[in-house]
Amino acid sequence: MLHSMKLGKGIVKPFTHFRTLSSAYRLKGSWWRLLLLSLLAFVVTATTSFLNIKYAGELPEYAGLESSEKLLFVLSEVISNGVLGILVFFFMILVGALLFWPFFQDVGFKRLAIIHSYAVFILLIGMIVQLPFIIFLHEPSYISPFSIGVYIDIFVDDSFWLFFSYSLSLFLVWAIIVQYAAIKQATSHKRSAIIIWIIILDIALAFMMAYIRTAF
């Protein structure tokens, strides 16, 4: 049996889309969809970088540049951040699959990587939705009104905890639901154990990404 990787259907109707995942001996359409996901990651991250510079003042030195230097500066930042975005999202897919693998070995590493691709797609949608807020609120992209960070920001001024709390958003909840729907079809674990481990491991991954972002 084949399982066709369809990102749009998978995130909208996960409980029906992933029914064939457990018995599939081949995953159809995964490579070119991962290629499209990479292109989307580049475009979204590059666009976010440009808007952060232009509207949120993320790089103050931009304002002090001559007009002739601004274009080159923006291009270098946008392209480098776009490439970095591809690397980060593939890091999330592979490391996420590695984190999940010891707990869901019956699912298999390849299937877990594919499942995390759907989660990354959801997070990219979250970044797209965030773009107008950068323009109109003049706030950096990580400040999301869809996360618990808006409440943590009132009491905490530490950059690590802010990045971490802003990553705990409605889009992460959506990703968790999709991961649960997919993994449930391919494992013999109890439903309660599946959801508990998914939440713990996704929070651990968010913790790791916040640490990397603030430590380096």
C-alpha positions as CSV (number, residue, x, y, z in Angstrom):
1,M,0.0,0.0,0.0
2,L,1.1,3.5,-0.8
3,H,0.8,6.6,1.4
4,S,0.7,9.8,-0.6
5,M,2.2,12.8,1.1
6,K,-0.2,15.7,0.8
7,L,0.7,18.5,3.1
8,G,-2.6,20.5,2.7
9,K,-4.9,17.5,3.2
10,G,-2.7,16.2,6.1
11,I,-3.0,19.3,8.2
12,V,-6.7,19.8,7.5
13,K,-8.0,16.2,7.7
14,P,-5.2,14.4,9.6
15,F,-7.4,11.6,11.1
16,T,-8.4,10.5,7.6
17,H,-5.2,11.3,5.7
18,F,-2.9,9.2,7.8
19,R,-5.0,6.0,7.8
20,T,-2.7,4.4,5.2
21,L,0.5,5.4,7.0
22,S,0.9,2.4,9.2
23,S,0.5,-0.2,6.4
24,A,2.3,1.8,3.7
25,Y,5.5,0.2,2.3
26,R,6.2,3.2,0.2
27,L,5.7,7.0,0.8
28,K,4.7,8.6,-2.5
29,G,5.5,12.2,-3.4
30,S,7.7,12.9,-0.4
31,W,10.9,14.1,-2.1
32,W,9.4,16.8,-4.4
33,R,7.1,18.0,-1.6
34,L,10.1,18.3,0.7
35,L,11.7,20.3,-2.0
36,L,8.7,22.6,-2.2
37,L,8.7,22.9,1.6
38,S,12.4,24.0,1.4
39,L,11.5,26.6,-1.2
40,L,8.6,27.8,1.0
41,A,10.9,27.9,4.1
42,F,13.4,30.1,2.1
43,V,10.7,32.5,0.8
44,V,8.9,32.9,4.2
45,T,12.1,33.2,6.2
46,A,13.6,35.7,3.8
47,T,10.4,37.8,3.7
48,T,10.3,37.7,7.5
49,S,13.9,38.9,7.7
50,F,13.2,41.8,5.3
51,L,10.1,42.9,7.2
52,N,12.0,42.7,10.5
53,I,14.7,45.0,9.2
54,K,12.3,47.5,7.5
55,Y,9.5,47.7,10.0
56,A,10.6,46.2,13.3
57,G,14.1,47.8,13.5
58,E,15.7,44.4,14.2
59,L,19.0,45.7,12.8
60,P,19.5,49.3,13.9
61,E,22.6,49.8,11.8
62,Y,20.3,49.6,8.7
63,A,18.9,53.1,9.4
64,G,22.4,54.6,9.4
65,L,23.5,53.3,6.0
66,E,23.7,55.3,2.8
67,S,21.0,54.6,0.2
68,S,23.4,52.9,-2.1
69,E,24.5,50.5,0.7
70,K,21.0,49.6,2.0
71,L,20.1,47.4,-0.9
72,L,23.3,45.3,-0.7
73,F,22.9,45.1,3.1
74,V,19.3,43.9,2.9
75,L,20.0,41.4,0.1
76,S,22.8,39.8,2.0
77,E,20.7,39.6,5.2
78,V,17.6,38.3,3.4
79,I,19.4,35.7,1.4
80,S,21.5,34.4,4.3
81,N,18.5,34.2,6.6
82,G,16.5,32.4,3.9
83,V,19.2,29.8,3.5
84,L,19.4,29.6,7.3
85,G,15.7,29.1,7.4
86,I,16.0,26.0,5.2
87,L,18.7,24.6,7.4
88,V,16.7,25.3,10.6
89,F,13.5,23.6,9.3
90,F,15.3,20.5,8.1
91,F,17.1,20.5,11.5
92,M,13.7,20.5,13.1
93,I,12.5,17.6,10.9
94,L,15.5,15.4,11.5
95,V,16.1,16.2,15.2
96,G,12.4,16.0,15.9
97,A,12.3,12.6,14.3
98,L,15.4,11.5,16.3
99,L,13.7,12.8,19.6
100,F,10.5,10.9,18.8
101,W,12.2,7.7,17.6
102,P,13.2,6.1,21.0
103,F,9.5,6.4,22.1
104,F,7.8,5.4,18.9
105,Q,10.2,2.9,17.3
106,D,7.4,1.0,15.8
107,V,6.5,4.0,13.7
108,G,10.0,4.2,12.2
109,F,12.4,7.0,11.7
110,K,11.4,7.8,8.0
111,R,7.7,8.0,8.9
112,L,8.5,10.2,11.9
113,A,10.5,12.5,9.6
114,I,7.6,12.8,7.2
115,I,5.2,13.5,10.1
116,H,7.5,16.3,11.3
117,S,7.4,17.7,7.8
118,Y,3.7,18.3,8.2
119,A,4.4,20.0,11.6
120,V,7.0,22.3,9.9
121,F,4.5,23.2,7.2
122,I,2.1,24.3,10.0
123,L,4.8,26.4,11.6
124,L,5.5,28.0,8.3
125,I,1.9,28.9,8.0
126,G,2.2,30.5,11.4
127,M,5.1,32.6,10.1
128,I,3.0,33.7,7.1
129,V,0.1,34.7,9.3
130,Q,2.5,36.7,11.5
131,L,3.8,38.9,8.6
132,P,1.1,41.6,8.7
133,F,1.7,42.0,12.5
134,I,5.3,42.9,11.7
135,I,4.2,45.6,9.3
136,F,1.3,47.1,11.4
137,L,2.6,46.7,14.9
138,H,6.3,47.2,14.1
139,E,7.2,44.3,16.3
140,P,9.8,41.5,15.5
141,S,8.4,38.3,14.0
142,Y,8.9,36.2,17.2
143,I,6.3,38.3,19.0
144,S,3.2,36.4,18.1
145,P,-0.3,37.3,19.4
146,F,-1.2,33.6,19.0
147,S,1.2,32.4,21.7
148,I,1.4,32.5,25.5
149,G,4.4,34.7,25.1
150,V,2.2,37.8,25.1
151,Y,1.4,37.0,28.7
152,I,4.9,35.9,29.8
153,D,6.3,39.1,28.2
154,I,4.5,41.1,30.9
155,F,6.5,39.4,33.7
156,V,9.7,38.2,32.2
157,D,12.5,40.1,30.4
158,D,14.9,37.2,29.7
159,S,15.4,36.6,26.0
160,F,15.5,32.8,26.3
161,W,12.2,32.5,28.2
162,L,10.6,35.0,25.8
163,F,11.7,33.1,22.7
164,F,10.6,29.9,24.3
165,S,7.2,31.1,25.4
166,Y,6.4,32.8,22.1
167,S,7.1,29.4,20.4
168,L,4.2,27.9,22.4
169,S,1.5,29.0,20.1
170,L,-1.8,27.9,18.6
171,F,0.1,26.7,15.6
172,L,2.2,24.3,17.9
173,V,-1.1,23.0,19.2
174,W,-2.3,22.4,15.6
175,A,1.0,20.6,14.9
176,I,0.6,18.4,18.0
177,I,-2.9,17.4,16.8
178,V,-1.5,16.4,13.4
179,Q,1.4,14.5,14.9
180,Y,-1.0,12.7,17.2
181,A,-3.4,11.7,14.4
182,A,-0.4,10.4,12.3
183,I,1.4,8.5,15.1
184,K,-1.8,7.0,16.5
185,Q,-2.3,5.2,13.1
186,A,1.2,3.6,13.2
187,T,1.8,2.7,16.8
188,S,0.4,0.3,19.4
189,H,0.9,2.7,22.3
190,K,-2.1,3.9,24.3
191,R,-3.7,7.1,23.2
192,S,-2.9,8.9,26.5
193,A,0.8,7.9,26.3
194,I,1.0,9.1,22.7
195,I,-0.4,12.6,23.5
196,I,1.7,12.9,26.6
197,W,5.0,12.0,24.9
198,I,4.2,14.2,21.9
199,I,3.6,17.3,24.1
200,I,6.7,16.6,26.2
201,L,9.0,16.1,23.2
202,D,7.6,19.1,21.2
203,I,8.1,21.3,24.3
204,A,11.7,19.9,24.6
205,L,12.3,20.7,20.9
206,A,11.0,24.2,21.4
207,F,13.2,24.6,24.5
208,M,16.2,23.4,22.4
209,M,15.4,25.9,19.5
210,A,15.1,28.8,22.0
211,Y,18.4,27.9,23.6
212,I,20.2,27.8,20.2
213,R,18.6,31.1,19.1
214,T,19.7,33.0,22.2
215,A,23.0,31.2,23.0
216,F,24.7,31.7,19.6
